[in-house]
Amino acid sequence: MRIMSRQRRTALASLVGLAILTAGSVAGAQDTTAHGKPKGSKEAKPAGETKVPRLFRSESPLALTLTLNVKQIRRDKGTTPPWRSGTLSYTDSASKLVEVPLRARTRGIWRLKQCVFPPLRLNFSGKETKHTLFDDLYKPKLVNHCKDTDQYEQYILQELQLYRVYQLLTPVSHRVRLAKLAYVDSASKKREAERYAILIEDPDMLATRLSAKRLETKGAEPADFEAPQLALAYLFEYFIGNLDFSFNGLHNTELLLTENGLVLPVAYDFDFSGAVNTSYATPPPAFPVRSVRQRLFMGPCAVKDEYPAALARFMEKKEAIYALYHDDIGKLMDPKAVRETLGYFDEFYDELKTPQSARGLFDHCIRPR
């Protein structure tokens, strides 16, 4: 990991200094109780949390059709792929077909090289989305099946659940929407596949919802972050058994600067986690673990005092987390995958059920070199 230089730290401090202070607060940012919640509030909510696009105000799965030149976009493997024209369509509540023009391009690194159908970034025009499900969207990510098999579709559903868990724990996380997506080739008019996919709130939308701005400078250190949110993010990565991330290096993570001068960490992309346990996932070679199912705590000691409150949040939300795997979306998962995932979560809760065991884990925090 890169260490933030004095110049970078000065630049970051300057950005914070330019932020406009507001009365609104981010979860955990104000004076808190012993459980990490702001006093006088049932639930900590960031300023601007009401700015949620229509698409993400519901969790009900959508039925969508994506039409574009499939053969053409499959060939876009470069680092600067072009935007390709297409449409996204659905039937509204009045049984009317709604077609929304968009552009799409490939994204990613590993999946772009390995997948039969590449992951995409969608691009909507505000004018053309008015009065549709996609109003106020900009560039959401599409997390789609890597291969056209039931197993890879199950991976999509398993990863979706982790985004939903993250949202239960903190609003400082990406909103998601599940869709049963049909892929139609615009050249041949042939239906290529129909599989579940995830539409993920794009970083700028996330920043707007939290009244924040994106920071794209690598090298942030623990002291640069809002401590309770950093502790929660690291504990979440431990909970799902994920090592494929770096807040310091902006790998599968984003940083947000709020209007009241807080730097918030946001994690995403969980298919290499132990909770999903894909057939292709392997732990990073630098870590002393044999498989992605083996957890390793990577939380920094700089926020050690915040871990008990973060753990209390997990304990408080345990029942709600498990309930996600038995609701209508959870029922789309293979029952064996549900049992294995909840068994994996059981290991977390069993490991940390006493103050002594929790202290034992947090004592293994990462100290600066």
Long-range contacts (C-beta under 8 A, 24 or more apart in sequence): 1-246, 1-248, 1-249, 2-218, 2-219, 2-248, 2-249, 3-219, 3-221, 3-248, 4-219, 4-220, 4-221, 4-224, 4-248, 5-219, 8-217, 8-219, 9-221, 9-224, 11-217, 12-215, 12-217, 12-220, 12-224, 12-263, 15-215, 15-257, 16-257, 16-261, 16-263, 17-261, 19-257, 19-258, 19-259, 19-260, 19-261, 20-259, 21-259, 21-260, 21-261, 22-47, 22-211, 22-259, 22-260, 23-47, 24-48, 24-211, 24-259, 24-260, 25-260, 26-172, 26-210, 26-226, 26-229, 26-258, 26-260, 26-262, 26-264, 27-170, 27-171, 27-172, 27-228, 27-229, 28-226, 28-227, 28-228, 28-229, 28-232, 28-309, 29-226, 29-228, 29-258, 29-260, 29-262, 32-228, 32-309, 34-309, 34-312, 35-309, 35-312, 35-313, 35-316, 36-228, 36-306, 36-309, 36-310, 36-312, 36-313, 45-171, 46-171, 46-172, 46-209, 46-210, 46-211, 46-212, 46-258, 47-210, 47-211, 47-258, 47-259, 47-260, 48-208, 48-209, 48-210, 48-211, 48-212, 49-171, 49-209, 49-210, 51-208, 51-209, 52-175, 52-209, 53-135, 53-136, 53-137, 53-201, 53-205, 54-133, 54-134, 54-135, 54-136, 55-133, 55-134, 55-137, 55-140, 55-177, 55-199, 56-175, 56-176, 56-177, 56-201, 58-177, 59-164, 59-177, 59-178, 59-329, 60-328, 61-178, 61-179, 61-180, 61-196, 61-328, 61-329, 61-332, 62-90, 62-133, 62-177, 62-178, 62-179, 62-180, 63-90, 63-91, 63-179, 63-180, 63-182, 64-88, 64-89, 64-90, 64-179, 64-180, 64-181, 64-182, 65-89, 65-90, 65-181, 65-182, 65-183, 65-184, 66-104, 66-142, 66-181, 66-182, 66-183, 66-184, 67-184, 67-185, 67-186, 68-104, 68-185, 68-186, 69-185, 69-186, 69-187, 70-117, 70-183, 70-184, 70-185, 70-186, 70-187, 70-192, 71-185, 71-187, 72-187, 73-104, 73-105, 73-106, 73-118, 73-120, 74-116, 74-117, 74-118, 76-105, 76-106, 76-118, 77-106, 77-112, 77-113, 77-118, 81-105, 81-106, 81-107, 83-123, 86-186, 88-122, 88-134, 90-133, 98-132, 98-133, 100-124, 100-128, 100-129, 100-132, 100-133, 100-134, 101-125, 101-128, 102-134, 104-142, 107-141, 111-146, 114-146, 114-280, 115-145, 115-146, 115-147, 116-146, 116-147, 116-148, 117-144, 117-145, 117-146, 117-147, 117-148, 117-183, 117-192, 117-193, 119-143, 119-144, 120-144, 122-199, 136-205, 137-202, 137-205, 138-202, 138-204, 138-205, 139-202, 139-204, 140-199, 140-200, 140-201, 140-202, 140-205, 141-199, 141-200, 141-202, 142-181, 142-197, 142-198, 142-199, 142-200, 143-197, 143-198, 143-200, 144-181, 144-195, 144-197, 144-198, 145-193, 145-195, 145-196, 145-197, 148-193, 148-195, 151-279, 152-195, 153-195, 153-196, 154-333, 154-334, 154-337, 155-271, 155-276, 155-278, 156-195, 156-196, 156-197, 156-198, 157-196, 157-329, 157-332, 157-333, 157-337, 158-275, 158-276, 158-333, 158-337, 158-341, 159-198, 159-270, 159-271, 159-276, 160-196, 160-198, 160-329, 161-324, 161-325, 161-329, 161-330, 161-333, 161-341, 162-240, 162-270, 162-273, 162-275, 162-276, 163-198, 163-200, 163-268, 163-270, 164-324, 164-329, 165-236, 165-239, 165-240, 165-321, 165-324, 166-236, 166-267, 168-317, 168-320, 168-321, 168-324, 169-232, 169-236, 169-313, 169-314, 169-317, 170-229, 170-232, 170-313, 171-209, 171-210, 172-210, 172-229, 172-256, 172-264, 172-265, 172-266, 173-266, 173-267, 174-200, 174-201, 174-206, 174-266, 174-268, 175-200, 175-201, 175-206, 175-209, 176-200, 176-201, 178-329, 196-332, 200-268, 203-254, 206-254, 206-256, 206-266, 207-256, 210-256, 210-258, 210-264, 211-258, 211-259, 212-256, 212-257, 212-258, 212-259, 212-264, 213-256, 213-257, 214-254, 214-255, 214-256, 214-257, 215-255, 215-256, 215-257, 215-263, 216-250, 216-255, 217-255, 218-248, 218-249, 218-250, 219-248, 219-249, 220-247, 220-248, 220-255, 220-263, 221-248, 221-302, 221-368, 222-300, 222-302, 222-303, 223-302, 224-263, 225-263, 225-264, 225-265, 225-303, 226-262, 226-263, 226-264, 227-302, 227-303, 227-305, 227-306, 228-303, 228-306, 228-309, 228-310, 229-262, 229-264, 229-265, 230-265, 230-300, 230-303, 230-306, 231-299, 231-303, 231-306, 231-307, 231-309, 231-310, 232-306, 232-310, 232-313, 233-265, 233-266, 233-267, 234-297, 234-298, 234-299, 234-300, 234-303, 235-299, 235-307, 235-310, 235-311, 235-314, 236-267, 237-267, 237-273, 237-298, 238-295, 238-296, 238-297, 238-298, 238-299, 238-348, 239-275, 239-314, 239-345, 239-348, 240-270, 240-273, 240-274, 240-275, 240-276, 241-273, 241-274, 241-275, 241-292, 241-293, 241-294, 241-295, 241-344, 242-267, 242-270, 242-272, 242-273, 242-274, 242-275, 242-292, 243-272, 243-283, 243-284, 243-287, 243-289, 243-292, 243-296, 243-298, 244-269, 244-272, 244-273, 244-284, 245-269, 274-344, 275-341, 275-344, 275-345, 277-340, 277-344, 293-344, 295-347, 295-348, 297-361, 297-362, 297-364, 297-365, 298-366, 299-362, 299-365, 299-366, 300-365, 300-366, 300-367, 300-368, 301-365, 301-366, 301-367, 301-368, 302-368, 304-362, 304-365, 307-358, 307-362, 307-365, 308-358, 308-362, 311-352, 311-358, 314-348, 314-349, 315-349, 318-349, 321-345
